[in-house]
Amino acid sequence: MVVKQRISVPEWLETRAEVWRAFQWNASRPTSAWNPPTDVYENENGVIVQVEIAGMRPEDFNITLDERRLVVTGIRRDPEPKKTYYQMEISYGEFRIEVDLPWRADPDCVEATYEAGFLRVFLPRPAACRIHPVTRKPAET
């Protein structure tokens, strides 16, 4: 008779193994897209999405807004064909960035600028959601 004993695995180790399996699955998926560095932050006036996509022209990317989702797509082309790389860290090809917004943005109020290699998209906060500082009246005596 063979007795099998279950060995207790710490919870953090099980979680680590699950993350590793997910990473391997994700890394094995074929894709030609790259992900440019993107910052998404909010201030009192709205949400700002800033994407680092140096070496592009405004006609090389598209910005679309669908309800509460901002999508930036584009293609960064290699400026010159190279025969031999000694080091390659700059990504070229198609990219797609999707940002879920905390509110429905008005497409007529969105502002986008591309300067010094950064695409900056400003999505203003709806009027009903604007943050106004509270001022207190001095107590009457």
Contacts in CASP RR format, 6 or more apart in sequence:
PFRMAT RR
TARGET T0000
AUTHOR 0000-0000-0000
METHOD contacts of the structure
MODEL  1
MVVKQRISVPEWLETRAEVWRAFQWNASRPTSAWNPPTDVYENENGVIVQ
VEIAGMRPEDFNITLDERRLVVTGIRRDPEPKKTYYQMEISYGEFRIEVD
LPWRADPDCVEATYEAGFLRVFLPRPAACRIHPVTRKPAET
32 93 0 8 1.000
32 94 0 8 1.000
33 93 0 8 1.000
33 94 0 8 1.000
33 95 0 8 1.000
33 96 0 8 1.000
34 91 0 8 1.000
34 92 0 8 1.000
34 93 0 8 1.000
34 94 0 8 1.000
34 95 0 8 1.000
35 95 0 8 1.000
35 97 0 8 1.000
36 51 0 8 1.000
36 52 0 8 1.000
36 53 0 8 1.000
36 91 0 8 1.000
36 95 0 8 1.000
36 97 0 8 1.000
37 51 0 8 1.000
37 52 0 8 1.000
38 49 0 8 1.000
38 50 0 8 1.000
38 51 0 8 1.000
38 52 0 8 1.000
38 97 0 8 1.000
38 99 0 8 1.000
39 48 0 8 1.000
39 49 0 8 1.000
39 50 0 8 1.000
40 47 0 8 1.000
40 48 0 8 1.000
40 49 0 8 1.000
40 50 0 8 1.000
40 99 0 8 1.000
41 47 0 8 1.000
41 48 0 8 1.000
41 50 0 8 1.000
42 48 0 8 1.000
42 102 0 8 1.000
44 125 0 8 1.000
44 130 0 8 1.000
44 131 0 8 1.000
45 122 0 8 1.000
45 124 0 8 1.000
45 125 0 8 1.000
45 130 0 8 1.000
46 122 0 8 1.000
46 123 0 8 1.000
46 124 0 8 1.000
46 125 0 8 1.000
47 101 0 8 1.000
47 102 0 8 1.000
47 105 0 8 1.000
47 122 0 8 1.000
47 123 0 8 1.000
47 125 0 8 1.000
48 120 0 8 1.000
48 121 0 8 1.000
48 122 0 8 1.000
48 123 0 8 1.000
49 70 0 8 1.000
49 72 0 8 1.000
49 97 0 8 1.000
49 99 0 8 1.000
49 120 0 8 1.000
49 121 0 8 1.000
49 123 0 8 1.000
50 118 0 8 1.000
50 119 0 8 1.000
50 120 0 8 1.000
50 121 0 8 1.000
51 72 0 8 1.000
51 97 0 8 1.000
51 118 0 8 1.000
51 119 0 8 1.000
51 120 0 8 1.000
51 121 0 8 1.000
52 117 0 8 1.000
52 118 0 8 1.000
53 61 0 8 1.000
53 76 0 8 1.000
53 95 0 8 1.000
53 117 0 8 1.000
53 118 0 8 1.000
53 119 0 8 1.000
54 117 0 8 1.000
54 118 0 8 1.000
55 76 0 8 1.000
55 79 0 8 1.000
55 117 0 8 1.000
56 74 0 8 1.000
56 76 0 8 1.000
56 114 0 8 1.000
56 117 0 8 1.000
58 114 0 8 1.000
60 74 0 8 1.000
60 75 0 8 1.000
60 76 0 8 1.000
60 77 0 8 1.000
61 72 0 8 1.000
61 73 0 8 1.000
61 74 0 8 1.000
61 75 0 8 1.000
61 119 0 8 1.000
62 72 0 8 1.000
62 73 0 8 1.000
62 74 0 8 1.000
63 70 0 8 1.000
63 71 0 8 1.000
63 72 0 8 1.000
63 110 0 8 1.000
63 112 0 8 1.000
63 119 0 8 1.000
63 121 0 8 1.000
64 70 0 8 1.000
64 71 0 8 1.000
64 73 0 8 1.000
65 71 0 8 1.000
65 105 0 8 1.000
65 107 0 8 1.000
65 110 0 8 1.000
65 123 0 8 1.000
67 104 0 8 1.000
68 100 0 8 1.000
68 101 0 8 1.000
68 102 0 8 1.000
68 103 0 8 1.000
68 104 0 8 1.000
68 105 0 8 1.000
69 98 0 8 1.000
69 99 0 8 1.000
69 100 0 8 1.000
69 101 0 8 1.000
70 98 0 8 1.000
70 99 0 8 1.000
70 101 0 8 1.000
70 105 0 8 1.000
70 121 0 8 1.000
70 123 0 8 1.000
71 96 0 8 1.000
71 97 0 8 1.000
71 98 0 8 1.000
71 99 0 8 1.000
72 95 0 8 1.000
72 96 0 8 1.000
72 97 0 8 1.000
72 99 0 8 1.000
72 119 0 8 1.000
72 121 0 8 1.000
73 94 0 8 1.000
73 95 0 8 1.000
73 96 0 8 1.000
73 97 0 8 1.000
74 94 0 8 1.000
74 95 0 8 1.000
74 96 0 8 1.000
75 93 0 8 1.000
75 94 0 8 1.000
75 95 0 8 1.000
76 91 0 8 1.000
76 92 0 8 1.000
76 93 0 8 1.000
76 95 0 8 1.000
77 92 0 8 1.000
77 93 0 8 1.000
78 92 0 8 1.000
78 93 0 8 1.000
101 123 0 8 1.000
103 125 0 8 1.000
103 126 0 8 1.000
103 129 0 8 1.000
104 126 0 8 1.000
105 123 0 8 1.000
105 124 0 8 1.000
105 126 0 8 1.000
106 124 0 8 1.000
106 126 0 8 1.000
109 123 0 8 1.000
109 124 0 8 1.000
110 121 0 8 1.000
110 122 0 8 1.000
110 123 0 8 1.000
110 124 0 8 1.000
111 121 0 8 1.000
111 122 0 8 1.000
111 124 0 8 1.000
112 119 0 8 1.000
112 120 0 8 1.000
112 121 0 8 1.000
112 122 0 8 1.000
113 119 0 8 1.000
113 120 0 8 1.000
114 120 0 8 1.000
125 131 0 8 1.000
END
